[in-house]
């Protein structure tokens, strides 16, 4: 990704598409010394992980059903 190529993503734009919590989970799951490889599939997976985690923490027992 590069700003000069026009394919850079801004955090504000990403937060309009994805939940901020899922975006945080995605970023925190990456190793800090390596470049972050962003993809739609990786964000979809992070969103699903966030949904499962949120349901578990809120006491919803229908997780996995």
matplotlib code that plots the C-alpha trace (Angstrom):
import matplotlib.pyplot as plt

x = [0.0, 1.2, -0.3, 1.2, -0.5, -3.8, -4.4, -3.6, -6.4, -7.1, -8.3, -11.4, -12.4, -11.8, -13.9, -16.8, -16.7, -15.7, -16.3, -13.5, -13.2, -12.6, -10.0, -8.2, -8.3, -6.8, -4.0, -3.2, -3.0, -0.1, 3.6, 4.8, 8.1, 6.7, 4.7, 0.9, -0.5, -4.1, -6.7, -10.5, -10.4, -8.2, -10.6, -13.6, -11.9, -11.0, -14.7, -15.9, -13.4, -14.6, -18.2, -17.5, -15.5, -18.2, -20.9, -18.8, -18.0, -21.6, -22.8, -24.6, -24.5, -25.5, -21.8, -21.1, -24.7]
y = [0.0, 3.4, 6.9, 7.7, 4.7, 5.7, 2.5, 3.7, 3.3, 5.8, 4.7, 6.9, 5.1, 1.7, 2.6, 3.4, -0.1, -2.2, -1.9, -0.1, -2.9, -5.4, -3.1, -2.9, -6.7, -7.0, -4.6, -6.0, -9.5, -8.6, -8.6, -5.1, -5.4, -6.7, -4.9, -5.4, -7.3, -5.9, -7.8, -7.9, -11.6, -10.8, -8.1, -10.4, -12.9, -10.3, -9.1, -12.7, -13.1, -9.8, -10.9, -14.3, -12.5, -9.9, -12.5, -14.5, -11.5, -10.3, -13.7, -14.8, -18.6, -19.1, -18.9, -21.6, -22.4]
z = [0.0, -0.8, -0.7, -4.1, -5.6, -4.1, -2.3, 1.2, 3.8, 6.6, 10.0, 9.8, 6.6, 8.1, 11.2, 9.0, 7.5, 10.5, 14.2, 16.0, 18.5, 15.6, 14.1, 17.5, 17.8, 14.3, 15.1, 18.5, 17.1, 14.9, 15.8, 16.3, 14.5, 11.3, 8.6, 8.9, 5.9, 5.7, 3.8, 3.7, 4.7, 7.7, 8.8, 8.4, 10.6, 13.2, 13.1, 13.7, 16.6, 18.1, 17.8, 19.6, 22.3, 22.9, 23.1, 25.6, 27.8, 27.7, 29.1, 25.9, 26.1, 22.5, 21.3, 18.9, 18.3]

ax = plt.figure().add_subplot(projection="3d")
ax.plot(x, y, z, "-o")
ax.set_aspect("equal")
plt.show()
